[in-house]
């Protein structure tokens, strides 16, 4: 449960917000971090912490695109394909990335590591092609750089899996 694993963080969050309802969004981030997405369990736990109905929490999670309501890969890649980025190659980059990973828009690779989606405007047009990986920007990309990142992330995930099995 969130309140056990993240007790210190929850206390700090509530200290910032005199009204518990105001803490819904940061608590949803904790739930997403814990479960890998905003799961029904996470919705219920946030509702309990904020002392409100779960449907109110679900409506917030459903409104904002930064909350994942379905499981995603360990690396959630959101590629900006808005017009300014597309004009400097982002659209082609996006399709090349999907082809490289062997998936379609919104799909997750069979190993569960990568989910790729296109999004509109991440406000980094001057550094396109770019993407957001788990809410962190990766800018000035081409497929050579992207392939190197994918292999780096695969190696990191394999090392984490090995360490947790030891």
Secondary structure, 3 states (H helix, E strand, C coil): CHHHHCHHHHHHHHHHCCCHHHHHHHHHHHHHHHHCCCCHHHHHHHHHHHCCCHHHHHHHHHHCCCCCCCCCCCEEEEEECCHHHHCCCHHHHHHHHHHHHCCCCCCECCCCCEEEEEECCCCCHHHCCCEEECCEEECCCCHHHHHHHHHHHHHHHHHHHHHHHC
